[in-house]
Amino acid sequence: MSGHSKWHNIQQRKGKQDAKRSSMFSKYSKAISIAAQKGGADPETNFSLRLAIEKAKSVAMPKDNIERAIKKGMGELGDGAQIEEVVYEAYGPGGVAVVIKCLTDNKNRTSSDVKHCLSKNGGTMGGGGSVMWMFDLLGVIQFEKSKIPADRDAFEMALIEAGAEDISVEEDQVEIKTKLENFQSVLNKLKELGIEPEDSGLRYIAKDEVQIDESVREQLTRLFEQLEENDDVEDYYTNAG
């Protein structure tokens, strides 16, 4: 599995353990708004929106909050605050590459907060293109291993024909990587096969991982924990192995 998945799993576990509900509501509200803004207000035809709504429901986010987030994304609230997607390139502790994806209604605030997190943990903000060349933007789909049909070979061949580039299994999770242009067709094929992904989206995957020592790993973990506490940070990616 990718380096991102290892760090992302840390994020997911920590989120389940100690994330404040209000912070989770804020993050999911922004994700719902940006998904509606990009793909429309109907979750039946907008998979990203449907996934964001499902995640919001998983933390018991009220229906009114979800509906308000959709209206905000569609520009129906008239509050003038537009959610934007911003991607920052940075160097983390030990010089590892870090990409930080944010959803924000105030880029100045978010940039300042991200810089502060980096500086506290041995990192620095990079310029445009400074680390992005070390990553590929790929479609990533994840679901439970138990959902794999009995004829696994035929299943994997169907996904490859639909555009899957890599299919990997680790413990109880399956992860599929695709090129951007094949992402939707692989999602559609899974739907045909009766499989609903647990998670899917576009992610920055490191072309090559770099090995880090324990002290850098501890610093990097602290950096990611602090980024997770920021309502504007949606996700992060690194080339650290």
Secondary structure as UniProt FT lines:
FT   HELIX           3..18
FT   HELIX           21..39
FT   TURN            43..45
FT   HELIX           47..58
FT   TURN            59..60
FT   HELIX           63..73
FT   TURN            74..75
FT   STRAND          84..91
FT   HELIX           93..95
FT   STRAND          97..104
FT   HELIX           107..120
FT   TURN            121..122
FT   STRAND          124..125
FT   TURN            128..131
FT   HELIX           132..134
FT   STRAND          135..144
FT   HELIX           145..147
FT   HELIX           152..162
FT   STRAND          164..170
FT   TURN            171..172
FT   STRAND          173..178
FT   HELIX           180..182
FT   HELIX           183..192
FT   TURN            193..194
FT   STRAND          199..206
FT   HELIX           214..228
FT   TURN            231..232
FT   STRAND          233..238
//
